[in-house]
Amino acid sequence: MAKEIVKLGMYLGIGGALTFKNARVLPGVVKEIPLENLVLETDAPYMAPVPKRGKVNRSDYIKFIAEKVAEIKEISVDKVYDVTNKNAERIFKF
């Protein structure tokens, strides 16, 4: 389904669930989908990423999601920030 979403020119929002140890499908999706089609989200106030799981989610926890995306894609976290920030700028026109 993610590949079909990308074909439509849409983006996938990736949140804290990516960092959960029981996340089985989502890491594979992140690996296969181009970074240019991903945005990062916090799902605040719920679903805080590991290592903050169980706490109220905050926007500054997005760094843990970015780190996990970088690990999965085997790229730098700076690259993840750069591309996903540009994606958000395009979506929200700011």
C-alpha positions as CSV (number, residue, x, y, z in Angstrom):
1,M,0.0,0.0,0.0
2,A,2.9,2.4,0.8
3,K,4.3,2.0,-2.8
4,E,0.8,2.9,-4.2
5,I,0.7,6.0,-1.9
6,V,4.2,7.1,-3.3
7,K,3.0,6.5,-6.9
8,L,0.2,9.0,-6.2
9,G,2.9,11.6,-5.1
10,M,1.9,11.5,-1.5
11,Y,4.0,11.3,1.7
12,L,4.0,8.8,4.6
13,G,4.2,10.1,8.1
14,I,6.5,8.1,10.3
15,G,6.0,8.3,14.1
16,G,7.2,6.7,17.3
17,A,5.9,3.3,16.4
18,L,8.9,2.8,14.2
19,T,11.1,2.6,17.3
20,F,9.1,-0.1,19.1
21,K,10.7,-3.5,19.4
22,N,7.5,-5.1,18.1
23,A,7.5,-3.0,14.9
24,R,7.9,-5.7,12.2
25,V,6.4,-4.2,9.0
26,L,7.1,-0.5,9.4
27,P,11.0,-0.8,9.3
28,G,10.7,-2.6,6.0
29,V,8.4,0.1,4.6
30,V,10.8,2.8,5.7
31,K,13.7,1.0,4.1
32,E,11.9,0.6,0.7
33,I,10.2,4.0,0.4
34,P,12.3,6.9,-0.8
35,L,13.3,9.4,1.9
36,E,11.7,12.1,-0.4
37,N,8.3,10.6,0.4
38,L,8.7,10.5,4.2
39,V,7.8,13.1,6.9
40,L,8.5,12.6,10.6
41,E,5.7,13.1,13.2
42,T,5.4,12.7,16.9
43,D,1.8,11.5,17.3
44,A,1.8,13.8,20.4
45,P,0.7,13.3,23.0
46,Y,0.7,9.6,22.5
47,M,3.0,6.9,21.2
48,A,6.3,8.4,22.4
49,P,9.3,6.7,20.7
50,V,11.8,4.5,22.5
51,P,13.5,5.5,24.8
52,K,10.6,7.7,26.0
53,R,7.9,5.1,25.5
54,G,5.2,5.3,28.2
55,K,5.7,9.1,28.7
56,V,3.7,11.9,27.2
57,N,5.1,12.5,23.7
58,R,6.8,15.8,22.9
59,S,7.9,17.3,19.6
60,D,11.5,17.2,20.6
61,Y,11.3,13.4,20.7
62,I,11.3,13.5,16.9
63,K,15.0,13.1,17.1
64,F,14.6,9.4,18.1
65,I,12.4,8.8,15.1
66,A,15.0,10.5,12.8
67,E,17.8,8.4,14.3
68,K,15.8,5.2,13.6
69,V,15.1,6.2,10.0
70,A,18.8,6.9,9.6
71,E,19.8,3.5,11.0
72,I,17.3,1.7,8.8
73,K,18.3,3.5,5.6
74,E,22.0,3.5,6.6
75,I,22.4,7.2,6.1
76,S,23.3,10.1,8.4
77,V,20.7,11.6,10.7
78,D,21.6,15.0,9.2
79,K,20.4,13.7,5.8
80,V,17.1,12.5,7.3
81,Y,16.6,15.9,8.9
82,D,17.5,17.8,5.7
83,V,15.2,15.8,3.3
84,T,12.2,15.3,5.7
85,N,12.3,19.0,6.6
86,K,12.2,19.9,2.9
87,N,9.3,17.5,2.5
88,A,7.4,19.2,5.3
89,E,8.1,22.6,3.7
90,R,6.6,21.4,0.4
91,I,3.5,19.9,2.1
92,F,2.8,22.9,4.4
93,K,4.1,25.5,2.1
94,F,6.3,27.3,4.6
